[in-house]
């Protein structure tokens, strides 16, 4: 069984918009700056170098040093932070929510894509330095999206009340959660490593932001990953002009609405608000709504005049939180960034933003779809070989797979196309007769033909069902294997937590992924594990 890869476009798991982006369809080319080819980074470097405010580097490095002051970081990470002071250093960025214990597997793939692209760029452009960045989505407030993970088909959920930005959320109460989870880990060196990792991240840190920072650093610090929490007053100083622009002119709304019209034939990923900023406090993250000249904070009694809210933005920019439309701009203002790496949904909403970036004169990054992977054990690969399954088979929809394998296993053709064609030829002579008599007879012939064709189609369906029953044992094994690799008939990377695979593979899991993943190859990778 070949275990290399399958293209994203042929996997069946990407949207028409993503497939067209990967195929560089002409109708989308005005929506991005440069396509992610290695040679295109040269022009991207030059453009970002010319348009990035060098003063922001000093602030960025100062904030990062403060955020790392209580963390044991690798020499490579320290070097990367220091290197950000240089005008020849650029970042490669991915972002992710603060999912409990990293959430689904693709958390790993995002970060590894970022690390590996930074390495690849260094080889291609040795006079420059490239730093992989993990942007923690600490200001998000949708706790229900991140308060669980799946382990061995069981959902582990942290039940806790949450208001305001999740990064500031207290980790109090996770000790009880951990007691339940650790019982499922069993014994062994790798299980003990997972226990220690969870404890040190979530039981020894007081906020979800600090816990996630520790976890990501423990997993990827040795590869030089730099982790950033942008919920920071000093960083937001550079964003003040854009906050004011948004409050007064609503530029993002006007530009993004124009772009969504160009995307009318696709599913729109996000729709802009009139003002794409939240008002932020420890226990509050609420929309800012402009009504009759007043800036009102949604679901509160707080309101400001224009002069009051502009003064607030000048003196306390930390009280303004960008939403999904404005966050990418904030990122590109404070980072010397060349490329954003994200999943299909993320790249889809980034494609809505280029005209907005152009309007506010900020360089739009190269957009790269993150690596996607299916992890398969040697035993599962052997099963697939025995069942005569290719990866193309396993990626297909389950009903299509079962029908195709039933047809393949059958000792005679299930398709009655030959019989249907023979029937149609028989009716051709009847049509010749019908043309020589009353017109009403043509209708009778058509009705009879349709009835008999329908009868053959029903027989075809019954024959397929009969063959499915005959080969049910083999088909059940096929279904079981596909369900193992594609749980809930979905992508494994969106369902399982990394700890499930770490139990068997330990540190080799990340090491193998680092060696396997090629971020600029638009292929769904298959990685065989023990």
Secondary structure, 3 states (H helix, E strand, C coil): CCCCEEEHHHHCCCCHHHHHHHCCCHHHHHHCCCCCCHHHHHHHHHHHHHHCCCHHHHHHHHHHHHHCCCCCCCHHHHHHHHHCCCCCEEEEEEEECCCHHHCCCHHHHHHHHHHHHHHHHHHHCCCCEEEEEEEECCCCCCHHHCCEEEECCEEEECCCCCCCCHHHCECCCHHHHHHHHHHCCCCCHHHHHHHHHHHHHHHCCCEHHHHHHHHHHHHHHHHCCEEEECCCHHHHHCCHHHHHHHHHHCHHHHHHHHHHHHCCCCCCCCCCCCCCEEEEECCEEEEEEEECCEEEECCCCCEECHHHHHHHHHHCHHHEEECCCCHHHHHHHHCCEEEEEECHHHHHHHCCCHHHHHHCCCCCCEEEECCEEEEEEHHHHHHHHHCCCCHHHHHCCHHHHHHHHHHHHCCCCCCCHHHHHHHHHHHHHHHHHHCCCCCHHHHHHHHHHHHHHHHHHHHHHHHHHHHHHHCHHHHHHHHHHHHHHCHHHCCHHHCCCHHHHHHHHCCHHHHHHHHHCCCCCCEEEEEEEC
